[in-house]
Amino acid sequence: MTDAQAIGGKSPVDEVPPAGRLLVLGVQHVLVMYAGCVAVPLIVGSALNLDTRTIGLLVNADLVVAGIITLIQTLGIGKILGVRLPIVTGATFTAVTPMILIGQNFGLVGIYGSMIVSGIFGLLIAVPFSRIIRFFPPVVTGSVITIIGLSLISAAAGLIAGSDSTAPDYGAVPGLALAGGIVLLIVLITRFVRGFIGQIAVLTGLVVGALVAIPMGLTDFSGVATAPWFGVSTPFLFGAPQFPLAGVISMCVVMLVIFAESTADMLAVSETIGEPLTPARIARGLAADGFSGVLGGVLNSFPDTIFAQNVGLVQLTGVRSRFVPAVAGAILLLLGLVPKFGEVVASLPGPVVGGAGLIMFATVTAVGIRTLHKVRFDGTNNLMIVAVSIGIGMLPVVAPSFYEKLPATFGIIVGSSITSCVIVAFLLNLLFNHLPWGRPPGDPSLADVGSAAATRHVVDPRTDG
């Protein structure tokens, strides 16, 4: 309970701004996260060699699910789903590499079947996970987030230069120049522009890059004219889902990473707006993430997580009303019902998406490094945890064929840099920071370094806020 509620007033989180301001602030949230949200279907679609029309369908489905989950997280469904905080959700980068590996082996039906099972898994473990946050301290989450960013940089390179290194136009100078110009533009906007435009530097880079690509002959928007204005994503569009064991295991591990990421973001928002969280409330937020896996699997989309850039926007603007991002969710849902929008996004040239993606993915890496800054290394074995988990996680990135002689089922699990990193980091954290075997009582290495920071804003678990 907040101070305002204690004296009989309404919490700022539950206040509804005037309609005009509500709409403007909601649009601002959409613009801040839009580029990151649509990047996932673009990267996955490109890696699986899908045609533009199919990628457009994935973009629309992605926006629909992002809108629905954002509405659930902000407005809530009873005491079942939704944290009821000012947050916006979108497709997570965490799942990109595992989904590509699953898709290359089992197709889209394998991806969506694995997602559905992982979503059910998330729904089942949401409550237990909310009470074991200490097993995912910054030494684990920081290592994993760093690997997520590093592993996706190769995807950005593929978009810029092309996926076939033997093709005549691979790494063509016009594409490299366009991507470099977009990176430079984003850097200059971030450095010299303040306010709202500065906050949407990546989206601005995408728009300007697309306009510059037109006279360069790198664009093809011919499919936009034939795309309908209104359409609903057909459930199981690509066929009945399949449930490959390796894909299911990999996506369940991804769900754990999503939970750790969303928990950190919920706590960050809680601290910013002064709204304390209970484990029960956190569990409802995590359950919504799990539901996104089920819903995404049915509607041909991707699992969602809380977007950190929107958390930063809440911190920057000081607007604490959860109805502002709820409006953003409604806008995302409406955009997802317009196939022409999806077709436009899917038609963006690879160098344009790759140039903006390079900044986004490198930023994810930087966030991981910043998280590792919270870790206490002196007098602990945390440096070993970070070194081994990142080292093993990078193997399939620097040597994609490293695990090719392993059985396909096992190769999908360890062949994902994110999956292998989180498994190793989690197990090493247990070994060094939780198990007392072979250590004298009071050894500082047994301290669960970083867990206090992850739970200090959670109130008594016996109450339900």
C-alpha positions in Angstrom: 0.0 0.0 0.0 1.3 3.4 -0.9 1.3 6.5 1.3 -1.5 8.0 -0.8 -3.7 4.9 -0.4 -2.9 4.8 3.3 -4.6 8.2 3.8 -7.6 7.3 1.7 -6.3 8.9 -1.6 -5.8 7.3 -5.0 -2.4 6.0 -5.9 -0.7 7.9 -8.8 -0.5 4.6 -10.6 -4.3 4.4 -10.7 -4.9 8.0 -11.8 -6.3 8.7 -15.3 -4.8 11.7 -17.1 -7.0 13.9 -19.4 -7.9 12.2 -22.7 -5.6 14.4 -24.9 -2.6 14.0 -22.7 -3.3 10.3 -22.2 -3.2 9.7 -26.0 -0.1 11.8 -26.6 1.8 10.0 -23.8 0.6 6.6 -25.0 1.8 7.4 -28.6 5.2 8.4 -27.1 5.5 5.0 -25.4 4.8 3.2 -28.8 7.4 5.3 -30.7 10.0 4.6 -28.0 9.6 0.8 -28.2 8.4 0.2 -31.8 11.8 -0.4 -33.5 12.8 -2.9 -30.9 9.5 -4.7 -31.0 9.4 -5.2 -34.8 13.1 -6.1 -34.9 12.5 -9.7 -33.7 10.2 -10.8 -36.5 12.5 -9.1 -39.0 15.5 -11.0 -37.8 13.9 -14.3 -37.3 12.1 -14.1 -40.7 15.3 -13.1 -42.4 17.3 -15.9 -40.8 14.7 -18.5 -41.8 14.6 -17.1 -45.4 10.9 -16.3 -45.2 9.4 -14.1 -48.0 8.4 -10.5 -47.4 4.7 -11.2 -47.1 5.2 -13.9 -44.4 7.5 -11.6 -42.5 4.8 -8.9 -42.7 2.3 -11.3 -41.2 4.8 -12.0 -38.3 5.2 -8.3 -37.7 1.4 -7.8 -37.4 1.0 -10.8 -35.1 3.9 -9.5 -33.0 2.2 -6.1 -32.6 -1.2 -7.8 -31.7 0.3 -10.0 -29.0 2.5 -7.1 -27.6 -0.7 -4.9 -27.4 -2.7 -7.6 -25.7 0.0 -8.5 -23.1 0.6 -4.8 -22.4 -3.1 -4.3 -21.7 -3.0 -7.4 -19.4 0.1 -6.1 -17.6 -1.3 -2.6 -17.0 -5.0 -3.3 -16.4 -4.7 -6.8 -15.0 -7.1 -9.8 -15.0 -8.3 -10.3 -11.5 -5.6 -11.8 -9.3 -4.5 -14.1 -12.1 -2.5 -12.0 -14.6 -0.9 -8.6 -14.7 1.3 -6.6 -12.4 -0.8 -3.4 -12.9 2.2 -1.1 -13.3 3.1 1.5 -16.0 5.0 -0.9 -18.3 5.0 -1.8 -22.0 5.8 -5.3 -23.3 7.1 -6.5 -26.6 8.9 -9.3 -28.3 12.1 -10.3 -26.4 15.5 -10.6 -28.0 16.3 -13.4 -25.6 14.4 -15.9 -27.7 15.8 -14.9 -31.1 18.8 -17.2 -31.3 17.0 -20.3 -29.9 14.0 -19.7 -32.2 16.2 -19.5 -35.2 17.9 -22.8 -34.3 14.6 -24.5 -33.7 13.2 -23.0 -37.0 16.2 -24.2 -39.0 15.6 -27.8 -37.7 11.9 -28.0 -37.3 10.3 -25.0 -39.0 7.9 -22.5 -37.7 5.6 -25.2 -36.3 8.5 -26.3 -34.1 9.1 -22.8 -32.9 5.4 -22.3 -32.0 5.0 -25.6 -30.4 8.0 -25.1 -28.2 6.7 -21.6 -27.3 3.3 -22.9 -26.2 4.9 -25.5 -23.9 7.3 -22.9 -22.5 4.4 -20.5 -21.9 2.5 -23.2 -20.0 5.8 -23.9 -18.1 6.0 -20.1 -17.3 2.4 -20.1 -16.0 3.1 -23.0 -13.7 6.3 -21.6 -12.2 5.4 -17.9 -12.0 4.6 -18.2 -8.3 7.6 -20.3 -7.3 9.9 -18.1 -9.3 8.7 -15.0 -7.6 10.0 -16.5 -4.4 13.4 -17.7 -5.6 14.7 -14.5 -7.2 17.9 -14.9 -5.2 19.0 -17.7 -7.5 19.2 -15.2 -10.4 21.5 -12.5 -9.0 23.3 -9.9 -11.2 26.2 -12.3 -11.7 23.8 -14.6 -13.6 21.5 -12.1 -15.3 24.4 -9.8 -16.2 26.3 -12.6 -17.9 23.2 -13.7 -19.8 22.1 -10.2 -21.0 25.7 -9.6 -22.2 25.6 -12.8 -24.2 22.1 -11.9 -25.7 23.5 -8.7 -27.1 26.8 -10.2 -28.3 25.0 -13.1 -30.0 22.6 -10.8 -31.9 25.4 -8.6 -33.3 26.1 -11.4 -35.8 22.4 -11.2 -36.9 22.8 -7.4 -37.5 25.9 -8.1 -39.6 23.9 -10.6 -41.7 21.2 -8.1 -42.3 23.8 -5.4 -43.4 26.1 -7.5 -45.5 23.8 -10.4 -46.5 23.4 -13.9 -45.3 25.3 -15.6 -48.1 29.0 -14.8 -48.1 29.5 -16.3 -51.5 26.9 -14.0 -53.2 28.2 -11.3 -55.6 26.5 -8.5 -53.7 27.6 -9.7 -50.2 29.0 -6.8 -48.3 28.3 -4.3 -51.1 29.6 -0.8 -50.5 26.2 0.9 -50.9 24.7 -1.3 -48.2 27.6 -0.8 -45.8 27.5 2.9 -46.4 23.8 3.1 -45.7 24.1 1.1 -42.5 27.1 3.2 -41.4 25.2 6.4 -42.1 22.3 5.2 -39.9 24.6 4.3 -37.0 26.2 7.8 -37.3 22.8 9.5 -37.5 21.6 7.7 -34.3 24.8 8.6 -32.5 24.5 12.3 -33.5 20.8 12.4 -32.5 21.6 10.9 -29.2 24.4 13.3 -28.6 22.9 16.6 -29.8 19.1 16.3 -29.6 17.2 16.4 -26.4 13.6 15.6 -25.4 11.3 13.3 -27.3 13.3 13.1 -30.6 16.3 12.1 -28.7 14.3 9.2 -27.1 13.3 7.8 -30.5 16.7 8.1 -32.1 16.6 4.4 -33.3 13.2 4.8 -34.9 14.3 8.1 -36.5 17.3 6.3 -37.9 15.0 3.6 -39.4 12.7 6.1 -41.1 15.5 8.3 -42.5 17.4 5.2 -43.6 14.4 3.9 -45.5 13.9 7.3 -47.2 17.6 7.4 -48.3 17.4 3.8 -49.5 14.6 4.6 -52.0 16.8 6.6 -54.5 19.6 4.1 -54.0 17.3 1.4 -55.4 17.5 -0.8 -52.3 13.8 -0.8 -51.5 10.9 -2.8 -52.8 7.5 -1.7 -51.5 5.5 -3.2 -54.3 3.8 -5.7 -51.9 2.4 -2.8 -49.8 -0.2 -1.9 -52.4 -1.7 -5.4 -52.4 -1.7 -5.9 -48.6 -5.2 -5.4 -47.1 -6.0 -2.6 -44.7 -7.5 -4.8 -42.1 -6.7 -8.4 -41.1 -6.5 -10.7 -38.1 -3.7 -13.1 -37.5 -5.1 -16.6 -38.2 -4.3 -19.0 -35.3 -1.8 -21.7 -36.3 -1.4 -20.1 -39.7 1.6 -22.4 -40.6 0.0 -25.6 -39.4 -0.4 -27.7 -36.3 2.4 -27.0 -33.8 5.1 -29.6 -33.2 6.8 -30.1 -29.9 10.5 -31.2 -30.4 12.1 -32.0 -27.1 15.2 -30.0 -27.7 13.1 -26.9 -28.7 10.9 -27.2 -25.7 13.8 -27.5 -23.3 15.6 -24.5 -25.0 12.5 -22.3 -24.8 11.8 -23.2 -21.2 15.3 -22.0 -20.3 14.5 -18.9 -22.3 11.4 -18.4 -20.2 13.5 -18.4 -17.1 15.7 -15.7 -18.5 12.6 -13.7 -19.5 11.3 -14.0 -15.9 14.6 -12.7 -14.5 14.6 -9.8 -16.9 11.0 -8.9 -16.3 11.5 -9.1 -12.5 14.3 -6.6 -12.7 12.2 -4.3 -14.8 9.2 -4.5 -12.5 11.4 -3.8 -9.5 12.9 -0.8 -11.3 9.5 0.6 -12.1 8.4 0.0 -8.5 11.3 1.9 -7.1 10.8 4.8 -9.6 7.1 5.3 -8.8 7.1 4.4 -5.1 4.7 1.5 -5.6 5.8 -1.5 -3.4 5.5 -5.0 -4.9 4.5 -8.3 -3.2 5.7 -11.7 -4.5 2.1 -12.3 -5.5 2.0 -9.2 -7.6 5.4 -10.1 -9.2 4.0 -13.6 -9.9 1.0 -12.1 -11.8 3.4 -10.1 -13.9 5.5 -13.2 -14.7 2.4 -15.2 -15.4 1.5 -12.6 -18.1 4.9 -13.2 -19.6 4.2 -17.0 -19.6 0.8 -16.3 -21.2 2.5 -14.4 -24.0 4.3 -17.6 -24.9 1.1 -19.5 -25.2 -0.7 -16.6 -27.0 2.3 -16.0 -29.3 2.4 -19.7 -30.2 -1.2 -19.7 -31.2 -1.2 -16.4 -33.1 2.2 -16.8 -34.9 4.1 -14.3 -32.8 6.8 -14.4 -30.1 7.2 -14.4 -26.3 7.1 -10.9 -24.7 9.0 -9.2 -21.9 8.9 -5.8 -20.3 10.7 -3.3 -22.4 13.5 -1.5 -20.5 13.3 1.6 -22.8 9.8 2.2 -21.6 10.9 1.8 -18.0 13.4 4.5 -18.7 10.7 6.7 -20.2 8.7 6.4 -17.0 11.8 7.4 -15.1 12.4 10.3 -17.4 8.9 11.7 -17.6 7.7 10.9 -14.1 4.3 9.9 -15.4 3.2 7.1 -13.1 -0.3 6.3 -14.4 -0.6 2.7 -15.7 -3.4 3.9 -18.1 -0.8 5.7 -20.2 1.0 2.4 -21.3 -2.5 0.8 -21.5 -3.3 3.3 -24.3 0.1 2.3 -25.9 -1.1 -1.3 -25.7 -4.3 -0.5 -27.5 -2.4 1.4 -30.2 -0.1 -1.6 -30.7 -3.1 -3.9 -31.0 -4.7 -1.6 -33.6 -1.5 -1.4 -35.6 -1.3 -5.2 -35.6 -4.7 -5.3 -37.3 -3.5 -3.3 -40.3 -1.4 -5.7 -42.6 -0.2 -2.7 -44.7 1.9 -1.6 -41.7 3.4 -5.0 -41.4 4.2 -5.1 -45.1 5.9 -1.7 -44.9 8.1 -2.9 -42.0 8.9 -6.2 -43.7 10.0 -4.4 -46.9 12.7 -2.3 -45.1 16.1 -3.1 -46.7 18.4 -5.3 -44.7 21.1 -2.6 -44.2 18.5 -0.2 -42.7 17.3 -2.8 -40.2 20.8 -4.0 -39.6 22.3 -0.6 -39.0 19.6 0.2 -36.4 19.8 -3.3 -35.0 23.5 -3.0 -34.5 22.9 -0.1 -32.1 20.0 -1.9 -30.3 21.9 -5.2 -29.8 25.1 -3.4 -28.7 23.0 -1.5 -26.2 21.7 -4.8 -24.8 25.3 -5.9 -24.4 26.1 -2.6 -22.6 23.1 -3.2 -20.3 24.5 -6.6 -19.4 27.9 -5.0 -18.6 26.2 -2.4 -16.4 24.4 -5.2 -14.6 27.7 -7.0 -14.0 28.9 -3.7 -12.4 26.6 -4.5 -9.5 28.4 -7.8 -8.8 31.0 -8.0 -5.9 34.1 -9.7 -7.3 36.5 -9.2 -4.5 36.7 -12.2 -2.1 34.3 -14.2 -4.3 34.4 -16.6 -7.3 32.0 -14.5 -9.3 34.7 -13.6 -11.8 35.0 -17.3 -12.6 31.2 -17.6 -13.1 31.2 -14.7 -15.5 34.2 -15.9 -17.4 33.1 -19.5 -17.9 29.5 -18.7 -18.7 30.3 -16.0 -21.3 33.1 -18.1 -22.7 30.9 -21.2 -23.3 28.0 -18.9 -24.5 30.2 -17.3 -27.1 31.4 -20.6 -28.7 28.4 -21.1 -31.0 28.6 -17.4 -31.9 32.3 -17.3 -33.0 32.2 -20.9 -34.4 28.6 -21.7 -35.6 29.6 -25.3 -36.6 31.2 -26.0 -33.3 28.5 -28.4 -32.2 27.4 -29.7 -35.6 28.6 -33.3 -34.9 26.4 -33.6 -31.8 23.0 -35.1 -32.0 20.5 -32.5 -33.3 18.4 -32.6 -30.2 21.4 -31.8 -27.9 22.9 -29.4 -30.5 19.9 -27.1 -30.4 20.2 -26.7 -26.6 24.0 -26.1 -26.4 24.1 -24.5 -29.8 22.1 -21.5 -28.5 24.5 -19.1 -26.9 21.8 -17.8 -24.6 20.6 -21.2 -23.5 24.1 -22.5 -22.8 25.1 -19.3 -21.0 22.1 -19.3 -18.7 22.5 -23.0 -17.8 26.2 -22.6 -17.0 25.8 -19.3 -15.1 22.9 -20.7 -13.1 24.8 -23.9 -12.2 28.0 -22.1 -11.4 26.2 -19.6 -9.2 24.7 -22.6 -7.2 28.2 -24.2 -7.0 30.1 -21.2 -5.8 27.5 -19.1 -4.0 25.0 -21.5 -2.5 26.4 -24.9 -1.8 28.4 -25.0 1.4 30.3 -28.2 0.5 34.1 -27.8 1.0 33.9 -24.3 2.5 34.3 -23.2 6.1 31.3 -21.4 7.7 31.3 -17.7 7.1 33.2 -17.9 3.8 32.3 -14.7 1.9 32.0 -16.7 -1.3 28.8 -18.3 0.1 27.1 -14.9 0.1 24.4 -14.6 -2.5 25.9 -11.5 -4.0 23.4 -9.2 -5.6 20.3 -10.9 -4.4 19.5 -8.2 -1.8 19.4 -5.6 -4.5 16.9 -7.7 -6.4 14.5 -8.1 -3.5 14.8 -5.0 -1.4 11.7 -3.4 -2.8 9.5 -6.5 -2.3 7.2 -6.2 0.8 6.1 -8.9 3.2 5.1 -11.9 1.1 2.2 -12.6 3.4 0.4 -9.5 2.1 -1.0 -9.0 -1.4 -0.7 -5.5 -2.8 
